[in-house]
Amino acid sequence: MMDNILHVVPYTGEHGRYILSQKMNHALMDVDADFDGEPMNLEEKGLAFTGMIDDKPVFAAGMKMIWNGVAECWLLATSKVLDHPLIVAKIIKKNFAKLAIDNNIKRVQTAVRKDFITGIKFAEWLGMESEGLMRYYGYDGSHQYRYARIF
């Protein structure tokens, strides 16, 4: 997908490393970025994409297969997404559904921190529904909601 400003490419771990090295677009995402995860582990062919502006990654999103028909979705974003919030949101929403349909995924789920109101609103905008609170689920002991969407 191409826009005058933003274009989408397949995700690589290097994109994730770059995004994590930048200021995230929300303080709570910075907290989660402190977790010593490996962006290379998010690479899964045909299941992740990166939004680029001026040849620099500004966000990446995708899914990790858990088992047949079930995937966990994820999102990384720099503060640059706030310069183009509508375009970025629409691209994520469109590609989110396309990834699920193209890969015959029936259930997409994610965890959203209880105190991350922006994340909750975004998950709901993507068509996800809350399935309940998972106490002490986060690596830091945070309470998180389980959100899911059935395709």
CNS distance restraints for C-alpha pairs under 8 A (distance, minus, plus):
assign (resid   1 and name CA) (resid   7 and name CA) 5.94 0.50 0.50
assign (resid   1 and name CA) (resid   8 and name CA) 5.67 0.50 0.50
assign (resid   2 and name CA) (resid   6 and name CA) 6.39 0.50 0.50
assign (resid   2 and name CA) (resid   7 and name CA) 4.61 0.50 0.50
assign (resid   2 and name CA) (resid   8 and name CA) 6.74 0.50 0.50
assign (resid   3 and name CA) (resid   7 and name CA) 5.86 0.50 0.50
assign (resid   5 and name CA) (resid  53 and name CA) 6.12 0.50 0.50
assign (resid   5 and name CA) (resid  54 and name CA) 7.73 0.50 0.50
assign (resid   6 and name CA) (resid  51 and name CA) 6.41 0.50 0.50
assign (resid   6 and name CA) (resid  52 and name CA) 5.55 0.50 0.50
assign (resid   6 and name CA) (resid  53 and name CA) 4.98 0.50 0.50
assign (resid   6 and name CA) (resid  54 and name CA) 7.86 0.50 0.50
assign (resid   7 and name CA) (resid  51 and name CA) 5.71 0.50 0.50
assign (resid   7 and name CA) (resid  52 and name CA) 5.35 0.50 0.50
assign (resid   7 and name CA) (resid  53 and name CA) 6.83 0.50 0.50
assign (resid   8 and name CA) (resid  49 and name CA) 6.50 0.50 0.50
assign (resid   8 and name CA) (resid  50 and name CA) 5.51 0.50 0.50
assign (resid   8 and name CA) (resid  51 and name CA) 4.60 0.50 0.50
assign (resid   8 and name CA) (resid  52 and name CA) 6.11 0.50 0.50
assign (resid   9 and name CA) (resid  49 and name CA) 5.66 0.50 0.50
assign (resid   9 and name CA) (resid  50 and name CA) 5.34 0.50 0.50
assign (resid   9 and name CA) (resid  51 and name CA) 6.62 0.50 0.50
assign (resid   9 and name CA) (resid  52 and name CA) 7.43 0.50 0.50
assign (resid  10 and name CA) (resid  46 and name CA) 7.51 0.50 0.50
assign (resid  10 and name CA) (resid  48 and name CA) 6.21 0.50 0.50
assign (resid  10 and name CA) (resid  49 and name CA) 4.43 0.50 0.50
assign (resid  10 and name CA) (resid  50 and name CA) 5.96 0.50 0.50
assign (resid  11 and name CA) (resid  15 and name CA) 6.57 0.50 0.50
assign (resid  11 and name CA) (resid  16 and name CA) 7.95 0.50 0.50
assign (resid  11 and name CA) (resid  43 and name CA) 6.59 0.50 0.50
assign (resid  11 and name CA) (resid  48 and name CA) 5.26 0.50 0.50
assign (resid  11 and name CA) (resid  49 and name CA) 4.31 0.50 0.50
assign (resid  11 and name CA) (resid  50 and name CA) 4.98 0.50 0.50
assign (resid  11 and name CA) (resid  60 and name CA) 6.72 0.50 0.50
assign (resid  11 and name CA) (resid  61 and name CA) 7.93 0.50 0.50
assign (resid  12 and name CA) (resid  16 and name CA) 6.85 0.50 0.50
assign (resid  12 and name CA) (resid  40 and name CA) 6.94 0.50 0.50
assign (resid  12 and name CA) (resid  43 and name CA) 5.95 0.50 0.50
assign (resid  12 and name CA) (resid  50 and name CA) 7.95 0.50 0.50
assign (resid  13 and name CA) (resid  17 and name CA) 6.25 0.50 0.50
assign (resid  13 and name CA) (resid  38 and name CA) 7.95 0.50 0.50
assign (resid  13 and name CA) (resid  39 and name CA) 4.82 0.50 0.50
assign (resid  13 and name CA) (resid  40 and name CA) 4.00 0.50 0.50
assign (resid  13 and name CA) (resid  41 and name CA) 7.34 0.50 0.50
assign (resid  13 and name CA) (resid  42 and name CA) 6.90 0.50 0.50
assign (resid  13 and name CA) (resid  43 and name CA) 6.24 0.50 0.50
assign (resid  14 and name CA) (resid  18 and name CA) 6.19 0.50 0.50
assign (resid  14 and name CA) (resid  39 and name CA) 7.37 0.50 0.50
assign (resid  14 and name CA) (resid  40 and name CA) 7.31 0.50 0.50
assign (resid  15 and name CA) (resid  19 and name CA) 6.22 0.50 0.50
assign (resid  15 and name CA) (resid  50 and name CA) 7.20 0.50 0.50
assign (resid  15 and name CA) (resid  57 and name CA) 5.85 0.50 0.50
assign (resid  15 and name CA) (resid  60 and name CA) 7.46 0.50 0.50
assign (resid  16 and name CA) (resid  20 and name CA) 6.10 0.50 0.50
assign (resid  16 and name CA) (resid  39 and name CA) 5.07 0.50 0.50
assign (resid  16 and name CA) (resid  40 and name CA) 7.49 0.50 0.50
assign (resid  16 and name CA) (resid  60 and name CA) 7.03 0.50 0.50
assign (resid  16 and name CA) (resid  76 and name CA) 7.26 0.50 0.50
assign (resid  17 and name CA) (resid  21 and name CA) 6.20 0.50 0.50
assign (resid  17 and name CA) (resid  39 and name CA) 6.04 0.50 0.50
assign (resid  18 and name CA) (resid  22 and name CA) 6.60 0.50 0.50
assign (resid  18 and name CA) (resid  57 and name CA) 7.09 0.50 0.50
assign (resid  19 and name CA) (resid  23 and name CA) 7.86 0.50 0.50
assign (resid  19 and name CA) (resid  24 and name CA) 7.48 0.50 0.50
assign (resid  19 and name CA) (resid  57 and name CA) 6.48 0.50 0.50
assign (resid  19 and name CA) (resid  58 and name CA) 6.53 0.50 0.50
assign (resid  19 and name CA) (resid  59 and name CA) 6.88 0.50 0.50
assign (resid  19 and name CA) (resid  76 and name CA) 6.82 0.50 0.50
assign (resid  19 and name CA) (resid  77 and name CA) 6.42 0.50 0.50
assign (resid  19 and name CA) (resid  78 and name CA) 5.84 0.50 0.50
assign (resid  20 and name CA) (resid  24 and name CA) 7.14 0.50 0.50
assign (resid  20 and name CA) (resid  33 and name CA) 6.42 0.50 0.50
assign (resid  20 and name CA) (resid  76 and name CA) 7.54 0.50 0.50
assign (resid  20 and name CA) (resid  78 and name CA) 7.70 0.50 0.50
assign (resid  22 and name CA) (resid  78 and name CA) 6.08 0.50 0.50
assign (resid  22 and name CA) (resid  79 and name CA) 7.81 0.50 0.50
assign (resid  23 and name CA) (resid  30 and name CA) 7.33 0.50 0.50
assign (resid  23 and name CA) (resid  78 and name CA) 5.70 0.50 0.50
assign (resid  23 and name CA) (resid  79 and name CA) 5.88 0.50 0.50
assign (resid  24 and name CA) (resid  29 and name CA) 6.12 0.50 0.50
assign (resid  24 and name CA) (resid  30 and name CA) 5.66 0.50 0.50
assign (resid  24 and name CA) (resid  76 and name CA) 7.84 0.50 0.50
assign (resid  24 and name CA) (resid  77 and name CA) 5.78 0.50 0.50
assign (resid  24 and name CA) (resid  78 and name CA) 4.19 0.50 0.50
assign (resid  24 and name CA) (resid  79 and name CA) 5.12 0.50 0.50
assign (resid  25 and name CA) (resid  29 and name CA) 6.99 0.50 0.50
assign (resid  25 and name CA) (resid  30 and name CA) 7.98 0.50 0.50
assign (resid  25 and name CA) (resid  77 and name CA) 6.01 0.50 0.50
assign (resid  25 and name CA) (resid  78 and name CA) 5.03 0.50 0.50
assign (resid  25 and name CA) (resid  79 and name CA) 3.89 0.50 0.50
assign (resid  25 and name CA) (resid  80 and name CA) 7.30 0.50 0.50
assign (resid  25 and name CA) (resid  81 and name CA) 7.01 0.50 0.50
assign (resid  25 and name CA) (resid  82 and name CA) 7.04 0.50 0.50
assign (resid  26 and name CA) (resid  30 and name CA) 6.60 0.50 0.50
assign (resid  26 and name CA) (resid  79 and name CA) 7.46 0.50 0.50
assign (resid  27 and name CA) (resid  31 and name CA) 6.57 0.50 0.50
assign (resid  28 and name CA) (resid  32 and name CA) 6.42 0.50 0.50
assign (resid  28 and name CA) (resid 116 and name CA) 6.64 0.50 0.50
assign (resid  29 and name CA) (resid  33 and name CA) 6.00 0.50 0.50
assign (resid  30 and name CA) (resid  34 and name CA) 6.45 0.50 0.50
assign (resid  31 and name CA) (resid  35 and name CA) 7.58 0.50 0.50
assign (resid  33 and name CA) (resid  37 and name CA) 7.95 0.50 0.50
assign (resid  35 and name CA) (resid 139 and name CA) 7.51 0.50 0.50
assign (resid  38 and name CA) (resid  42 and name CA) 7.64 0.50 0.50
assign (resid  39 and name CA) (resid  43 and name CA) 7.48 0.50 0.50
assign (resid  42 and name CA) (resid  48 and name CA) 7.78 0.50 0.50
assign (resid  42 and name CA) (resid  62 and name CA) 7.71 0.50 0.50
assign (resid  42 and name CA) (resid  63 and name CA) 7.79 0.50 0.50
assign (resid  42 and name CA) (resid  64 and name CA) 6.81 0.50 0.50
assign (resid  43 and name CA) (resid  47 and name CA) 7.75 0.50 0.50
assign (resid  43 and name CA) (resid  48 and name CA) 6.81 0.50 0.50
assign (resid  44 and name CA) (resid  48 and name CA) 6.55 0.50 0.50
assign (resid  44 and name CA) (resid  63 and name CA) 7.79 0.50 0.50
assign (resid  44 and name CA) (resid  64 and name CA) 6.88 0.50 0.50
assign (resid  46 and name CA) (resid  99 and name CA) 7.39 0.50 0.50
assign (resid  47 and name CA) (resid  62 and name CA) 5.43 0.50 0.50
assign (resid  47 and name CA) (resid  63 and name CA) 5.47 0.50 0.50
assign (resid  47 and name CA) (resid  64 and name CA) 7.20 0.50 0.50
assign (resid  47 and name CA) (resid  99 and name CA) 6.02 0.50 0.50
assign (resid  47 and name CA) (resid 103 and name CA) 7.96 0.50 0.50
assign (resid  48 and name CA) (resid  60 and name CA) 7.26 0.50 0.50
assign (resid  48 and name CA) (resid  61 and name CA) 5.64 0.50 0.50
assign (resid  48 and name CA) (resid  62 and name CA) 3.83 0.50 0.50
assign (resid  48 and name CA) (resid  63 and name CA) 6.24 0.50 0.50
assign (resid  48 and name CA) (resid  99 and name CA) 7.96 0.50 0.50
assign (resid  49 and name CA) (resid  60 and name CA) 5.65 0.50 0.50
assign (resid  49 and name CA) (resid  61 and name CA) 5.67 0.50 0.50
assign (resid  49 and name CA) (resid  62 and name CA) 6.22 0.50 0.50
assign (resid  50 and name CA) (resid  57 and name CA) 6.34 0.50 0.50
assign (resid  50 and name CA) (resid  58 and name CA) 7.53 0.50 0.50
assign (resid  50 and name CA) (resid  59 and name CA) 5.75 0.50 0.50
assign (resid  50 and name CA) (resid  60 and name CA) 4.15 0.50 0.50
assign (resid  50 and name CA) (resid  61 and name CA) 6.53 0.50 0.50
assign (resid  51 and name CA) (resid  57 and name CA) 5.78 0.50 0.50
assign (resid  51 and name CA) (resid  58 and name CA) 5.80 0.50 0.50
assign (resid  51 and name CA) (resid  59 and name CA) 5.25 0.50 0.50
assign (resid  51 and name CA) (resid  60 and name CA) 6.11 0.50 0.50
assign (resid  51 and name CA) (resid  88 and name CA) 7.69 0.50 0.50
assign (resid  52 and name CA) (resid  56 and name CA) 5.18 0.50 0.50
assign (resid  52 and name CA) (resid  57 and name CA) 4.45 0.50 0.50
assign (resid  52 and name CA) (resid  58 and name CA) 5.71 0.50 0.50
assign (resid  52 and name CA) (resid  59 and name CA) 7.34 0.50 0.50
assign (resid  53 and name CA) (resid  57 and name CA) 6.52 0.50 0.50
assign (resid  53 and name CA) (resid  58 and name CA) 6.65 0.50 0.50
assign (resid  58 and name CA) (resid  77 and name CA) 5.86 0.50 0.50
assign (resid  58 and name CA) (resid  78 and name CA) 5.27 0.50 0.50
assign (resid  58 and name CA) (resid  79 and name CA) 7.68 0.50 0.50
assign (resid  58 and name CA) (resid  80 and name CA) 5.93 0.50 0.50
assign (resid  58 and name CA) (resid  81 and name CA) 6.20 0.50 0.50
assign (resid  59 and name CA) (resid  75 and name CA) 7.33 0.50 0.50
assign (resid  59 and name CA) (resid  76 and name CA) 5.48 0.50 0.50
assign (resid  59 and name CA) (resid  77 and name CA) 4.09 0.50 0.50
assign (resid  59 and name CA) (resid  78 and name CA) 6.12 0.50 0.50
assign (resid  59 and name CA) (resid  81 and name CA) 7.04 0.50 0.50
assign (resid  60 and name CA) (resid  75 and name CA) 5.81 0.50 0.50
assign (resid  60 and name CA) (resid  76 and name CA) 5.22 0.50 0.50
assign (resid  60 and name CA) (resid  77 and name CA) 6.42 0.50 0.50
assign (resid  61 and name CA) (resid  73 and name CA) 7.41 0.50 0.50
assign (resid  61 and name CA) (resid  74 and name CA) 5.58 0.50 0.50
assign (resid  61 and name CA) (resid  75 and name CA) 4.32 0.50 0.50
assign (resid  61 and name CA) (resid  76 and name CA) 6.31 0.50 0.50
assign (resid  61 and name CA) (resid  92 and name CA) 7.21 0.50 0.50
assign (resid  62 and name CA) (resid  73 and name CA) 5.58 0.50 0.50
assign (resid  62 and name CA) (resid  74 and name CA) 5.55 0.50 0.50
assign (resid  62 and name CA) (resid  75 and name CA) 6.71 0.50 0.50
assign (resid  62 and name CA) (resid  96 and name CA) 7.26 0.50 0.50
assign (resid  62 and name CA) (resid  99 and name CA) 7.95 0.50 0.50
assign (resid  63 and name CA) (resid  71 and name CA) 5.79 0.50 0.50
assign (resid  63 and name CA) (resid  72 and name CA) 5.35 0.50 0.50
assign (resid  63 and name CA) (resid  73 and name CA) 4.17 0.50 0.50
assign (resid  63 and name CA) (resid  74 and name CA) 6.14 0.50 0.50
assign (resid  63 and name CA) (resid 108 and name CA) 7.89 0.50 0.50
assign (resid  64 and name CA) (resid  71 and name CA) 5.31 0.50 0.50
assign (resid  64 and name CA) (resid  72 and name CA) 5.22 0.50 0.50
assign (resid  64 and name CA) (resid  73 and name CA) 6.38 0.50 0.50
assign (resid  65 and name CA) (resid  69 and name CA) 7.73 0.50 0.50
assign (resid  65 and name CA) (resid  70 and name CA) 6.08 0.50 0.50
assign (resid  65 and name CA) (resid  71 and name CA) 4.27 0.50 0.50
assign (resid  65 and name CA) (resid  72 and name CA) 6.44 0.50 0.50
assign (resid  66 and name CA) (resid  70 and name CA) 5.64 0.50 0.50
assign (resid  66 and name CA) (resid  71 and name CA) 5.18 0.50 0.50
assign (resid  66 and name CA) (resid  72 and name CA) 6.74 0.50 0.50
assign (resid  67 and name CA) (resid  71 and name CA) 7.11 0.50 0.50
assign (resid  68 and name CA) (resid 105 and name CA) 7.64 0.50 0.50
assign (resid  69 and name CA) (resid 104 and name CA) 6.35 0.50 0.50
assign (resid  69 and name CA) (resid 105 and name CA) 4.26 0.50 0.50
assign (resid  69 and name CA) (resid 106 and name CA) 5.03 0.50 0.50
assign (resid  69 and name CA) (resid 107 and name CA) 6.33 0.50 0.50
assign (resid  70 and name CA) (resid 105 and name CA) 5.81 0.50 0.50
assign (resid  70 and name CA) (resid 106 and name CA) 6.14 0.50 0.50
assign (resid  70 and name CA) (resid 107 and name CA) 4.85 0.50 0.50
assign (resid  70 and name CA) (resid 108 and name CA) 5.96 0.50 0.50
assign (resid  70 and name CA) (resid 109 and name CA) 7.82 0.50 0.50
assign (resid  71 and name CA) (resid 105 and name CA) 6.93 0.50 0.50
assign (resid  71 and name CA) (resid 107 and name CA) 6.40 0.50 0.50
assign (resid  71 and name CA) (resid 108 and name CA) 4.93 0.50 0.50
assign (resid  71 and name CA) (resid 109 and name CA) 6.36 0.50 0.50
assign (resid  72 and name CA) (resid 108 and name CA) 5.67 0.50 0.50
assign (resid  72 and name CA) (resid 109 and name CA) 4.89 0.50 0.50
assign (resid  72 and name CA) (resid 110 and name CA) 5.47 0.50 0.50
assign (resid  73 and name CA) (resid 108 and name CA) 6.40 0.50 0.50
assign (resid  73 and name CA) (resid 109 and name CA) 6.03 0.50 0.50
assign (resid  73 and name CA) (resid 110 and name CA) 5.52 0.50 0.50
assign (resid  74 and name CA) (resid 110 and name CA) 6.99 0.50 0.50
assign (resid  77 and name CA) (resid  81 and name CA) 6.69 0.50 0.50
assign (resid  79 and name CA) (resid  83 and name CA) 7.83 0.50 0.50
assign (resid  80 and name CA) (resid  84 and name CA) 7.46 0.50 0.50
assign (resid  81 and name CA) (resid  85 and name CA) 5.60 0.50 0.50
assign (resid  81 and name CA) (resid  88 and name CA) 6.52 0.50 0.50
assign (resid  84 and name CA) (resid  88 and name CA) 6.18 0.50 0.50
assign (resid  85 and name CA) (resid  89 and name CA) 5.97 0.50 0.50
assign (resid  86 and name CA) (resid  90 and name CA) 6.07 0.50 0.50
assign (resid  87 and name CA) (resid  91 and name CA) 6.14 0.50 0.50
assign (resid  88 and name CA) (resid  92 and name CA) 6.18 0.50 0.50
assign (resid  89 and name CA) (resid  93 and name CA) 6.11 0.50 0.50
assign (resid  90 and name CA) (resid  94 and name CA) 6.06 0.50 0.50
assign (resid  91 and name CA) (resid  95 and name CA) 6.03 0.50 0.50
assign (resid  92 and name CA) (resid  96 and name CA) 5.73 0.50 0.50
assign (resid  93 and name CA) (resid  97 and name CA) 6.49 0.50 0.50
assign (resid  93 and name CA) (resid 126 and name CA) 5.88 0.50 0.50
assign (resid  94 and name CA) (resid  98 and name CA) 6.28 0.50 0.50
assign (resid  95 and name CA) (resid  99 and name CA) 5.92 0.50 0.50
assign (resid  96 and name CA) (resid 100 and name CA) 6.53 0.50 0.50
assign (resid  97 and name CA) (resid 101 and name CA) 6.19 0.50 0.50
assign (resid  98 and name CA) (resid 102 and name CA) 5.80 0.50 0.50
assign (resid  99 and name CA) (resid 103 and name CA) 5.98 0.50 0.50
assign (resid 100 and name CA) (resid 104 and name CA) 6.02 0.50 0.50
assign (resid 100 and name CA) (resid 105 and name CA) 4.78 0.50 0.50
assign (resid 100 and name CA) (resid 106 and name CA) 7.19 0.50 0.50
assign (resid 100 and name CA) (resid 108 and name CA) 7.46 0.50 0.50
assign (resid 100 and name CA) (resid 151 and name CA) 7.29 0.50 0.50
assign (resid 101 and name CA) (resid 105 and name CA) 6.20 0.50 0.50
assign (resid 101 and name CA) (resid 151 and name CA) 7.25 0.50 0.50
assign (resid 105 and name CA) (resid 151 and name CA) 7.03 0.50 0.50
assign (resid 106 and name CA) (resid 150 and name CA) 5.57 0.50 0.50
assign (resid 106 and name CA) (resid 151 and name CA) 4.88 0.50 0.50
assign (resid 107 and name CA) (resid 148 and name CA) 6.75 0.50 0.50
assign (resid 107 and name CA) (resid 149 and name CA) 5.77 0.50 0.50
assign (resid 107 and name CA) (resid 150 and name CA) 4.61 0.50 0.50
assign (resid 107 and name CA) (resid 151 and name CA) 6.24 0.50 0.50
assign (resid 108 and name CA) (resid 148 and name CA) 5.48 0.50 0.50
assign (resid 108 and name CA) (resid 149 and name CA) 5.34 0.50 0.50
assign (resid 108 and name CA) (resid 150 and name CA) 6.56 0.50 0.50
assign (resid 109 and name CA) (resid 128 and name CA) 7.90 0.50 0.50
assign (resid 109 and name CA) (resid 146 and name CA) 7.04 0.50 0.50
assign (resid 109 and name CA) (resid 147 and name CA) 5.51 0.50 0.50
assign (resid 109 and name CA) (resid 148 and name CA) 4.07 0.50 0.50
assign (resid 109 and name CA) (resid 149 and name CA) 6.43 0.50 0.50
assign (resid 110 and name CA) (resid 146 and name CA) 5.93 0.50 0.50
assign (resid 110 and name CA) (resid 147 and name CA) 5.35 0.50 0.50
assign (resid 110 and name CA) (resid 148 and name CA) 6.42 0.50 0.50
assign (resid 111 and name CA) (resid 144 and name CA) 5.88 0.50 0.50
assign (resid 111 and name CA) (resid 145 and name CA) 5.52 0.50 0.50
assign (resid 111 and name CA) (resid 146 and name CA) 4.72 0.50 0.50
assign (resid 111 and name CA) (resid 147 and name CA) 6.10 0.50 0.50
assign (resid 112 and name CA) (resid 116 and name CA) 6.86 0.50 0.50
assign (resid 112 and name CA) (resid 119 and name CA) 6.31 0.50 0.50
assign (resid 112 and name CA) (resid 120 and name CA) 6.35 0.50 0.50
assign (resid 112 and name CA) (resid 144 and name CA) 5.19 0.50 0.50
assign (resid 112 and name CA) (resid 145 and name CA) 5.21 0.50 0.50
assign (resid 112 and name CA) (resid 146 and name CA) 6.62 0.50 0.50
assign (resid 112 and name CA) (resid 147 and name CA) 7.28 0.50 0.50
assign (resid 113 and name CA) (resid 119 and name CA) 7.68 0.50 0.50
assign (resid 113 and name CA) (resid 120 and name CA) 7.93 0.50 0.50
assign (resid 113 and name CA) (resid 138 and name CA) 7.66 0.50 0.50
assign (resid 113 and name CA) (resid 142 and name CA) 6.77 0.50 0.50
assign (resid 113 and name CA) (resid 143 and name CA) 6.07 0.50 0.50
assign (resid 113 and name CA) (resid 144 and name CA) 4.16 0.50 0.50
assign (resid 113 and name CA) (resid 145 and name CA) 6.26 0.50 0.50
assign (resid 114 and name CA) (resid 120 and name CA) 7.93 0.50 0.50
assign (resid 114 and name CA) (resid 133 and name CA) 7.78 0.50 0.50
assign (resid 114 and name CA) (resid 142 and name CA) 7.63 0.50 0.50
assign (resid 114 and name CA) (resid 143 and name CA) 5.61 0.50 0.50
assign (resid 114 and name CA) (resid 144 and name CA) 4.81 0.50 0.50
assign (resid 114 and name CA) (resid 145 and name CA) 5.99 0.50 0.50
assign (resid 116 and name CA) (resid 120 and name CA) 6.35 0.50 0.50
assign (resid 117 and name CA) (resid 121 and name CA) 6.18 0.50 0.50
assign (resid 118 and name CA) (resid 122 and name CA) 6.13 0.50 0.50
assign (resid 119 and name CA) (resid 123 and name CA) 6.09 0.50 0.50
assign (resid 120 and name CA) (resid 124 and name CA) 6.26 0.50 0.50
assign (resid 121 and name CA) (resid 125 and name CA) 6.09 0.50 0.50
assign (resid 122 and name CA) (resid 126 and name CA) 6.24 0.50 0.50
assign (resid 123 and name CA) (resid 127 and name CA) 6.73 0.50 0.50
assign (resid 123 and name CA) (resid 128 and name CA) 5.47 0.50 0.50
assign (resid 123 and name CA) (resid 129 and name CA) 7.69 0.50 0.50
assign (resid 123 and name CA) (resid 147 and name CA) 7.11 0.50 0.50
assign (resid 124 and name CA) (resid 128 and name CA) 4.84 0.50 0.50
assign (resid 124 and name CA) (resid 129 and name CA) 6.14 0.50 0.50
assign (resid 127 and name CA) (resid 149 and name CA) 6.31 0.50 0.50
assign (resid 128 and name CA) (resid 147 and name CA) 5.70 0.50 0.50
assign (resid 128 and name CA) (resid 148 and name CA) 4.92 0.50 0.50
assign (resid 128 and name CA) (resid 149 and name CA) 4.49 0.50 0.50
assign (resid 129 and name CA) (resid 147 and name CA) 5.23 0.50 0.50
assign (resid 129 and name CA) (resid 148 and name CA) 5.43 0.50 0.50
assign (resid 129 and name CA) (resid 149 and name CA) 6.29 0.50 0.50
assign (resid 130 and name CA) (resid 145 and name CA) 6.55 0.50 0.50
assign (resid 130 and name CA) (resid 146 and name CA) 5.82 0.50 0.50
assign (resid 130 and name CA) (resid 147 and name CA) 4.42 0.50 0.50
assign (resid 130 and name CA) (resid 148 and name CA) 6.64 0.50 0.50
assign (resid 131 and name CA) (resid 145 and name CA) 7.16 0.50 0.50
assign (resid 131 and name CA) (resid 146 and name CA) 5.42 0.50 0.50
assign (resid 131 and name CA) (resid 147 and name CA) 5.77 0.50 0.50
assign (resid 131 and name CA) (resid 148 and name CA) 7.09 0.50 0.50
assign (resid 132 and name CA) (resid 145 and name CA) 5.59 0.50 0.50
assign (resid 132 and name CA) (resid 146 and name CA) 5.76 0.50 0.50
assign (resid 132 and name CA) (resid 147 and name CA) 7.75 0.50 0.50
assign (resid 133 and name CA) (resid 143 and name CA) 6.87 0.50 0.50
assign (resid 133 and name CA) (resid 144 and name CA) 5.77 0.50 0.50
assign (resid 133 and name CA) (resid 145 and name CA) 4.40 0.50 0.50
assign (resid 133 and name CA) (resid 146 and name CA) 6.39 0.50 0.50
assign (resid 134 and name CA) (resid 143 and name CA) 5.80 0.50 0.50
assign (resid 134 and name CA) (resid 144 and name CA) 5.22 0.50 0.50
assign (resid 134 and name CA) (resid 145 and name CA) 5.72 0.50 0.50
assign (resid 134 and name CA) (resid 146 and name CA) 6.78 0.50 0.50
assign (resid 135 and name CA) (resid 141 and name CA) 7.92 0.50 0.50
assign (resid 135 and name CA) (resid 142 and name CA) 7.10 0.50 0.50
assign (resid 135 and name CA) (resid 143 and name CA) 4.49 0.50 0.50
assign (resid 135 and name CA) (resid 144 and name CA) 6.48 0.50 0.50
assign (resid 136 and name CA) (resid 140 and name CA) 7.82 0.50 0.50
assign (resid 136 and name CA) (resid 141 and name CA) 4.35 0.50 0.50
assign (resid 136 and name CA) (resid 142 and name CA) 5.03 0.50 0.50
assign (resid 136 and name CA) (resid 143 and name CA) 4.84 0.50 0.50
assign (resid 136 and name CA) (resid 144 and name CA) 7.40 0.50 0.50
assign (resid 137 and name CA) (resid 141 and name CA) 6.06 0.50 0.50
assign (resid 137 and name CA) (resid 142 and name CA) 6.11 0.50 0.50
assign (resid 137 and name CA) (resid 143 and name CA) 5.71 0.50 0.50
assign (resid 137 and name CA) (resid 144 and name CA) 6.11 0.50 0.50
assign (resid 138 and name CA) (resid 142 and name CA) 4.76 0.50 0.50
assign (resid 138 and name CA) (resid 143 and name CA) 6.39 0.50 0.50
assign (resid 138 and name CA) (resid 144 and name CA) 6.66 0.50 0.50
